């Protein structure tokens, strides 16, 4: 599970001047991030996933509706008959905006059903299905998440790895102190020269500014753990600003009620006590409106 704001961000929002509760606060950030995803019905980072969809077979409808799944980039598109469709033969839409909502096949290409033979792209043969649906058969593998700023979401930290690192180590050595460029809760991206891995920064919670080593969770968000060479560039993922704020607000609510797990205790004017269960502060809900809250995907 992602941390949608960093520990320093949450501490600043709370106005915390001591670090004795950092571990607890960091746990609440994770819980708050999970609550936001449940409420909104979608994630706000970049995840490598595979999803299957229904497509109208034949020449009548070239668009594949993604059912509210927020697509950032297609890695592999597989037609209902098992054929992989080349990237030159389809277009994710809308253009120039993220996330994508549909995938449109280019002229001359059609969605196929599982009963169609492999290799045919058009509907010219009588052996091809002319109508109907490819039920849950069209597979889209790629990067998913509601990230409207995705083209600029990955930022350079200005830091690199010092020394080689195997795919199994969870402590990374930096070429300089982390400073404020890398913080607890950051999602990092590091390339091995061919592809990249995402890593989640989990420690140190204190002393990060002067530390030249960080502890990470490997192979994060569906990526594969890789071996890295010295000098590998480190980037971090900038979470959408409204989501950072909503996470900090939700974290603050959980932290402030930490000694009252059954709810918020209120005393009304005539002396009665009322316990109100903690759900989500109204100011958080006010931030998380459409399109952040995806009703189609089950946001509640």
C-alpha positions as CSV (number, residue, x, y, z in Angstrom):
1,X,0.0,0.0,0.0
2,X,1.2,3.5,-1.0
3,X,1.8,6.4,1.4
4,X,0.1,9.3,-0.3
5,X,2.0,11.9,1.7
6,X,5.4,11.8,3.3
7,X,6.1,11.8,7.0
8,X,7.4,15.4,7.1
9,X,4.2,16.6,5.2
10,X,1.9,15.0,7.8
11,X,4.0,16.3,10.7
12,X,3.9,19.8,9.2
13,X,0.1,19.6,8.8
14,X,-0.2,18.5,12.4
15,X,2.2,21.2,13.6
16,X,4.2,18.4,15.3
17,X,7.5,19.7,16.8
18,X,8.7,16.4,18.3
19,X,9.5,13.1,16.6
20,X,8.6,10.6,19.4
21,X,5.4,9.5,17.6
22,X,6.9,9.3,14.1
23,X,6.5,5.5,13.8
24,X,2.8,5.7,14.9
25,X,2.2,8.7,12.6
26,X,3.8,6.8,9.7
27,X,1.5,3.9,10.3
28,X,-1.5,6.2,10.3
29,X,-0.4,7.7,6.9
30,X,-0.6,4.2,5.4
31,X,-4.0,3.6,7.0
32,X,-5.2,7.0,5.7
33,X,-3.9,6.2,2.2
34,X,-5.8,2.9,2.2
35,X,-9.0,4.6,3.4
36,X,-8.7,7.2,0.6
37,X,-8.5,4.4,-2.0
38,X,-11.5,2.6,-0.5
39,X,-13.5,5.8,-0.5
40,X,-12.5,6.8,-4.0
41,X,-12.5,3.4,-5.7
42,X,-9.1,4.0,-7.3
43,X,-5.4,4.5,-6.8
44,X,-3.4,7.7,-7.2
45,X,0.0,6.3,-8.0
46,X,1.4,4.4,-11.0
47,X,0.7,0.7,-10.8
48,X,1.7,-2.0,-13.3
49,X,-1.4,-4.2,-13.6
50,X,-3.4,-6.3,-16.1
51,X,-7.2,-5.9,-16.6
52,X,-9.6,-7.8,-18.8
53,X,-12.5,-6.1,-20.6
54,X,-15.6,-6.8,-22.7
55,X,-15.4,-5.6,-26.3
56,X,-18.0,-5.4,-29.0
57,X,-16.8,-7.8,-31.7
58,X,-16.8,-6.8,-35.4
59,X,-16.8,-3.5,-37.3
60,X,-19.5,-1.6,-35.4
61,X,-17.5,-0.3,-32.4
62,X,-13.7,0.3,-32.5
63,X,-13.6,1.7,-29.0
64,X,-12.9,-0.3,-25.9
65,X,-14.5,1.2,-22.7
66,X,-12.2,0.8,-19.7
67,X,-15.0,0.7,-17.2
68,X,-13.6,3.5,-15.1
69,X,-10.1,2.0,-14.7
70,X,-7.6,4.9,-15.0
71,X,-5.1,4.0,-17.8
72,X,-1.8,5.8,-18.0
73,X,0.1,3.7,-20.6
74,X,-0.5,0.5,-22.5
75,X,2.3,-2.0,-22.3
76,X,0.5,-4.9,-24.1
77,X,-2.9,-5.0,-25.7
78,X,-4.2,-8.5,-26.4
79,X,-7.3,-9.0,-28.5
80,X,-10.1,-11.5,-27.6
81,X,-8.7,-14.2,-29.9
82,X,-5.2,-14.0,-28.3
83,X,-3.5,-11.8,-30.8
84,X,-1.3,-9.1,-29.5
85,X,-2.2,-5.7,-31.2
86,X,0.8,-3.6,-32.2
87,X,1.0,-0.2,-30.6
88,X,0.8,1.4,-34.1
89,X,-2.7,0.0,-34.5
90,X,-4.5,1.5,-31.5
91,X,-4.8,4.8,-29.7
92,X,-5.6,5.4,-26.0
93,X,-8.0,8.3,-25.6
94,X,-8.3,11.2,-24.8
95,X,-5.2,12.4,-26.4
96,X,-2.8,14.6,-24.4
97,X,-4.8,14.0,-21.1
98,X,-4.4,11.5,-18.3
99,X,-5.8,9.1,-17.3
100,X,-7.1,7.5,-20.5
101,X,-10.7,6.3,-20.6
102,X,-10.9,4.3,-23.8
103,X,-8.7,2.5,-26.3
104,X,-9.6,3.0,-30.0
105,X,-8.5,0.6,-32.7
106,X,-7.2,2.2,-35.9
107,X,-8.9,1.8,-39.2
108,X,-8.9,-1.9,-40.4
109,X,-8.7,-3.5,-37.0
110,X,-11.5,-4.9,-34.9
111,X,-12.1,-6.6,-31.6
112,X,-12.2,-10.4,-31.9
113,X,-14.0,-13.0,-29.8
114,X,-12.2,-16.0,-28.3
115,X,-13.7,-18.3,-31.0
116,X,-12.0,-16.3,-33.8
117,X,-8.9,-17.7,-35.4
118,X,-5.6,-16.0,-34.8
119,X,-4.0,-13.8,-37.3
120,X,-7.0,-12.1,-38.9
121,X,-7.4,-8.3,-38.3
122,X,-10.5,-7.5,-40.3
123,X,-14.0,-8.9,-40.9
124,X,-13.5,-9.9,-44.5
125,X,-13.6,-13.6,-43.9
126,X,-16.8,-15.5,-43.3
127,X,-15.0,-17.4,-40.5
128,X,-14.8,-14.2,-38.4
129,X,-17.4,-13.3,-35.8
130,X,-19.4,-10.4,-37.1
131,X,-21.3,-9.4,-34.0
132,X,-21.5,-10.1,-30.3
133,X,-19.1,-9.6,-27.4
134,X,-15.7,-10.7,-26.3
135,X,-16.7,-11.3,-22.7
136,X,-13.8,-10.4,-20.3
137,X,-11.4,-11.5,-23.0
138,X,-9.6,-8.4,-24.1
139,X,-6.5,-7.9,-21.9
140,X,-4.8,-4.5,-21.3
141,X,-1.5,-4.7,-19.5
142,X,0.1,-1.4,-18.5
143,X,0.3,1.4,-16.0
144,X,-2.8,2.4,-14.1
145,X,-3.8,5.2,-11.7
146,X,-5.6,8.5,-11.5
147,X,-2.6,10.7,-12.2
148,X,-3.6,13.7,-14.3
149,X,-0.1,15.1,-14.1
150,X,1.5,11.7,-15.1
151,X,3.7,13.1,-17.8
152,X,5.6,15.2,-15.2
153,X,4.9,13.1,-12.1
154,X,8.4,11.6,-11.8
155,X,10.9,14.1,-10.4
156,X,14.7,13.9,-10.3
157,X,16.1,13.8,-6.7
158,X,19.5,14.8,-7.8
159,X,20.9,11.7,-6.1
160,X,22.4,8.5,-7.4
161,X,23.3,5.1,-6.0
162,X,26.7,4.6,-4.6
163,X,28.0,1.1,-5.4
164,X,26.2,-1.8,-7.0
165,X,23.0,-3.2,-5.4
166,X,21.5,-6.7,-5.9
167,X,17.8,-7.2,-6.5
168,X,17.4,-8.6,-2.9
169,X,18.9,-5.9,-0.7
170,X,16.6,-3.5,1.1
171,X,19.2,-1.0,2.2
172,X,20.4,1.4,-0.5
173,X,23.5,3.6,-0.3
174,X,23.3,7.1,-1.8
175,X,26.1,9.2,-3.2
176,X,25.2,12.0,-0.7
177,X,22.9,12.7,2.2
178,X,19.2,12.3,1.4
179,X,18.4,15.8,2.5
180,X,14.9,16.7,1.6
181,X,15.1,15.0,-1.8
182,X,14.2,11.6,-0.4
183,X,11.7,11.3,2.4
184,X,9.9,8.5,4.3
185,X,6.9,7.5,2.2
186,X,8.4,8.5,-1.2
187,X,8.0,6.1,-4.1
188,X,11.3,5.9,-6.0
189,X,12.0,4.8,-9.5
190,X,15.5,3.4,-10.5
191,X,16.4,2.0,-13.9
192,X,18.8,-0.8,-14.6
193,X,19.3,0.6,-18.1
194,X,16.5,-1.5,-19.7
195,X,13.5,-1.1,-17.5
196,X,12.8,0.3,-14.1
197,X,11.7,-0.7,-10.6
198,X,9.6,1.2,-8.1
199,X,10.8,1.2,-4.4
200,X,9.0,2.5,-1.4
201,X,11.1,4.4,1.2
202,X,10.2,3.1,4.7
203,X,13.2,4.3,6.9
204,X,14.9,6.0,8.5
205,X,11.9,7.9,10.0
206,X,14.2,10.4,11.7
207,X,17.6,11.6,10.7
208,X,16.9,11.2,7.0
209,X,18.4,14.6,6.1
210,X,21.9,13.5,7.1
211,X,21.6,9.8,6.2
212,X,23.3,8.4,3.2
213,X,21.4,5.1,3.4
214,X,17.7,4.4,3.1
215,X,15.5,1.3,3.7
216,X,13.1,0.5,1.0
217,X,10.4,-2.0,0.0
218,X,11.5,-3.7,-3.3
219,X,9.4,-4.4,-6.4
220,X,6.7,-2.0,-5.4
221,X,3.4,-1.4,-7.3
222,X,3.7,-4.5,-9.5
223,X,7.3,-3.8,-10.7
224,X,10.1,-6.4,-10.6
225,X,13.1,-6.0,-8.3
226,X,16.3,-5.3,-10.3
227,X,20.0,-5.2,-9.8
228,X,21.5,-1.7,-10.0
229,X,24.9,-0.3,-10.9
230,X,26.7,2.5,-9.2
231,X,25.6,5.9,-10.4
232,X,22.0,4.8,-11.1
233,X,19.7,7.9,-11.1
234,X,17.0,8.1,-8.4
235,X,13.6,9.7,-9.1
236,X,10.6,10.1,-6.9
237,X,6.9,10.1,-7.6
238,X,5.1,13.4,-6.9
239,X,1.6,12.6,-5.6
240,X,-1.3,14.7,-6.8
241,X,-1.5,17.8,-4.5
242,X,-5.1,17.3,-3.5
243,X,-4.4,13.7,-2.6
244,X,-1.4,14.7,-0.5
245,X,-3.6,17.2,1.4
246,X,-6.5,14.8,1.9
247,X,-4.1,12.1,3.2
248,X,-2.5,14.5,5.7
249,X,-6.0,15.5,6.9
250,X,-7.1,11.9,7.3
251,X,-3.9,11.1,9.0
252,X,-4.3,13.9,11.4
253,X,-7.9,12.7,12.2
254,X,-6.6,9.2,13.0
255,X,-3.7,10.5,15.1
256,X,-5.8,12.9,17.1
257,X,-8.3,10.2,18.0
258,X,-5.6,7.6,18.7
259,X,-6.7,7.2,22.4
260,X,-10.4,6.9,21.6
261,X,-10.6,3.9,19.2
262,X,-14.4,3.6,19.5
263,X,-15.1,7.1,18.2
264,X,-15.1,10.8,19.0
265,X,-16.7,11.6,22.4
266,X,-18.8,14.7,22.4
267,X,-20.6,16.3,25.4
268,X,-23.8,18.1,24.4
269,X,-25.3,21.0,26.2
270,X,-27.6,19.3,28.7
271,X,-24.7,17.0,30.0
272,X,-25.1,13.9,27.9
273,X,-22.1,12.2,26.3
274,X,-22.4,11.1,22.7
275,X,-19.8,8.8,21.0
276,X,-19.5,9.5,17.2
277,X,-17.8,6.7,15.2
278,X,-14.8,7.9,13.2
279,X,-15.4,7.7,9.4
280,X,-13.8,10.5,7.4
281,X,-13.7,14.2,8.2
282,X,-16.1,16.2,6.1
283,X,-13.2,18.4,4.9
284,X,-11.5,15.3,3.5
285,X,-14.7,14.2,1.7
286,X,-15.1,17.7,0.3
287,X,-11.7,17.3,-1.4
288,X,-12.4,13.9,-2.8
289,X,-15.2,14.7,-5.3
290,X,-15.5,13.5,-8.9
291,X,-13.2,12.6,-10.7
292,X,-11.1,11.7,-7.7
293,X,-14.0,9.7,-6.3
294,X,-14.7,7.1,-9.0
295,X,-18.3,5.9,-8.5
296,X,-18.0,3.5,-11.4
297,X,-15.2,1.7,-9.7
298,X,-17.1,1.4,-6.4
299,X,-16.1,4.5,-4.5
300,X,-18.5,4.9,-1.6
